């Protein structure tokens, strides 16, 4: 959901992309967990562009709960 909202903030939506026949397969996903979230924890997820290549880009995710980082991850999209 954070990825979708990030792209929406840039003026893109998956629905519109699908109508154009575009799709962005994920070719790599990784995540490091520092502490477990619990049910009903409100998470803040910061999404940023880590790298832009010629045929792919990488998004970085930093997840915090009450100001404490609980995980970080990356998704590489082609």
N, C-alpha and C positions, 0 to 999 in steps of 0.2 A: 504494500500500500504506500509506503514511503517513496518508493521509486515512482509510482504512478503520480503521486502528488507533486513530486519534484519536477517531473516532465510537464505536468499541467501548469506549474508556475512559470515554465518557460514558453507556454503557449502550445504545447503538444498534448494530444490525448491518444490513448491506445485505440479508442473507438474510431477516431478519424484516420489514424494510420492504417488500421485494418481495412477500412473502406477503400483506401488507396492501394491495398494489396501489399502493404509493408509489414514486416515482422522483424523483431530483433532477438534472435536466439542468444541465450546465455551460454557462453562457452567455458566460463570459469566462475565459481562462487567459493568464497572462503569466509569463515567467521571465527573469531576468537572470543571466548566467553570468559569474563573475569569474576562474575558473581551471578547467581541465578535470579531471574525475575520471578515474581509470584503472581498468582491470579489477582486481577484487579489493580496491579501496579500500573501507574500511568507512565508510559515511556516517552521520552523526547528522542526523536531520531533526526539527526542532522545528516543530510545527503549533500555530497559535493562531487564535482568532477575531478577525478584523480589524474586521468590521462586521456588524451584524445590522439588516436592514431589515424592512419589512412583508411582503415576498414573496420576499426573497432574503437570502443571507448570504455573506460573503467569508472564506475561510480564507487565512492567510498561512503560507508555508513558508520556513524558513531552514535551509540545508544546509551542514554543516561536515564537514571531514575533518581529523582530528587537531587539532581546535581552530581550523582556518582556514576562514573562510566561503568556499565555492566557488560558491554560487548562492542566489538568493531568488526567490520567486514567489508568485502569488496565484491562487486559483480562486474565481469567483463562481458560486454555485449558486442555482437558482430552485426 
